[in-house]
């Protein structure tokens, strides 16, 4: 990043970082029941990585 970065750009990057996290672990038994083993990342809507998809910030 530049020496001085606008706060709006930083806030956009922070929000995008929060949106790409896994869903909480308790969503798996809530959705599928206790017997099903599924990765909580399947319940995350925004699938983005810093390598693959860029943010227009």
C-alpha positions as CSV (number, residue, x, y, z in Angstrom):
1,X,0.0,0.0,0.0
2,X,1.0,3.6,-0.4
3,X,2.4,5.7,2.4
4,X,-0.9,7.4,2.9
5,X,-4.0,5.3,2.3
6,X,-7.6,6.7,2.5
7,X,-9.7,5.3,5.3
8,X,-12.4,4.3,2.8
9,X,-10.1,2.0,1.0
10,X,-8.9,0.4,4.3
11,X,-12.5,-0.1,5.4
12,X,-13.4,-1.8,2.1
13,X,-10.5,-4.2,2.5
14,X,-11.4,-5.0,6.1
15,X,-15.0,-5.7,5.1
16,X,-13.9,-7.9,2.2
17,X,-11.6,-9.8,4.6
18,X,-14.5,-10.5,7.0
19,X,-16.8,-11.7,4.2
20,X,-14.4,-14.4,3.0
21,X,-14.1,-16.2,6.4
22,X,-15.6,-19.5,7.1
23,X,-19.1,-19.7,8.5
24,X,-19.3,-20.6,12.3
25,X,-18.9,-24.2,13.1
26,X,-22.4,-24.5,14.6
27,X,-24.1,-23.8,11.3
28,X,-23.2,-27.3,10.1
29,X,-25.4,-29.3,12.6
30,X,-28.0,-26.6,12.4
31,X,-28.4,-27.1,8.6
32,X,-27.7,-30.7,8.1
33,X,-28.2,-32.4,11.5
34,X,-25.7,-33.9,13.9
35,X,-24.6,-36.8,11.7
36,X,-23.4,-35.0,8.6
37,X,-19.8,-33.8,8.4
38,X,-19.5,-30.8,6.1
39,X,-16.8,-28.1,5.9
40,X,-18.2,-24.8,7.2
41,X,-16.6,-23.0,4.3
42,X,-19.5,-24.2,2.1
43,X,-21.8,-21.8,3.9
44,X,-19.7,-18.8,3.1
45,X,-21.4,-16.8,0.3
46,X,-18.4,-14.8,-1.0
47,X,-15.7,-17.2,-2.2
48,X,-12.7,-15.0,-2.8
49,X,-8.9,-15.3,-2.4
50,X,-6.3,-12.6,-2.6
51,X,-4.6,-14.5,-5.5
52,X,-7.7,-15.3,-7.6
53,X,-10.2,-12.5,-7.4
54,X,-9.3,-8.9,-6.9
55,X,-11.3,-6.2,-5.1
56,X,-12.2,-3.0,-6.8
57,X,-11.2,-0.7,-3.9
